[in-house]
Amino acid sequence: MVELKLANGVDIPQLGMGTWQINDRDNLLEIIKTGYGLGYSLIDTAAAYSNEMAIGKVLEKLGIPREKLFLSDKVWNTNRGFEAVQEACRRSLKKLKTDYLDLYLIHWPASPKLHDDWKKINAETWRGMEKLYQDGLVRAIGVCNFKIHHLEALFKTSKIIPMVNQLELHPGMPQLDIVSFCHAHDICVEASSPLGNGEILTNEKLIALSHAKGKTVAQICLRYGVEKGLILIPKTKNIKRLQENREIYDFSLSPQEISMIDNLPYCGGIGIDSDEVTEFG
C-alpha cells in the first residue's frame, strides 16, 4: 500500500478503512480480516462511532501484530480541554486494547456559533493533544473539519502544527482553498468521505469518465483523491468494494480531467458546517 509522510516523519497509508456506522462486531471482523489480507493497515475510528470496544476485541481475536496496524481515533466534542482530551484518549486506548495510537484527531473545532471563547477552547484542547504526543501515547496528532480561520487561530498558541486535517472532501466538494492552505503548511489532508453521501456516483460526467477509463465511478473519485495527494478513508461494509477501492493505482487522470472534477457543481455532500456544529454533531 502506498504511504505518505507526515510532517514529523511518520508514514501513513494513503488508503485506509473507514468505520463510521459500522458497529456490528461480526461485520467489523469480516471487514478488518479481509482488509488486512488485502493490504490495508489504516483503520479509522472515533469515540463518537461507538465501535472502539468492538474494534479492540476484533483486533485481539485476529492477533494482528500491533506494529502492522495504523490506528487512528478522534476525541469527541464533549471532551474538549487540556485534561479532558487526555482522559478521553486513555479511555479510547483501553477500549482499543492498545498502548498507543498512530494518529489522534480533534473531531470538530469548538464553533463560534456556540462559543464566544472558541479560540481558547481549541487552544486548550490542542495543548492536551501536544501533551499526549510528547508523552508518547500518540505518534501523530491532528484535527478534523478545521477551516482556515480555525487553523490560523490555533497557530498563534500551538507549539506543534497539526500533522493532519481530516475533511469532508470529494468530487462536488473539493474544498480547494483549505486543501491549498494545509499543503502550504505541511499539513496532510485526509478525505473522510471521498465518495460523499453516494449521490456523486450518479454524476453523468463521472460516469462517462469511468467508462473511458474502464473503472467504476467510485474508483474515479478515489483516484482523484490520489492525484490530489490526499489520505483516503472510504467506508464500506461490502467485501467486493473493499477490493475495488484498492484498484486505483493502475491508471491516472489527466490535468484536464482533474480540472473537470474540480469544477463539478456541489453534489453529494454530508453538509455539516464546522462553524455551526453543536456539541452533539
Secondary structure, DSSP 8 states (H G I E B T S, - for coil): --EEE-TTS-EEESB-EE-TT---HHHHHHHHHHHHHHT--EEE--GGGT-HHHHHHHHHHHT--GGG-EEEEEE-GGG-SHHHHHHHHHHHHHHHT-S-BSEEEESS---TTT-TTHHHHHHHHHHHHHHHHHTTSBS-EEEES--HHHHHHHHTT-SS--SEEEE--BTTB--HHHHHHHHHTT-EEEES-TTTTSGGGG-HHHHHHHHHHTS-HHHHHHHHHHHTT-EE--B-S-HHHHHHHH--SS----HHHHHHHHT--S-S-----TTT--TT-
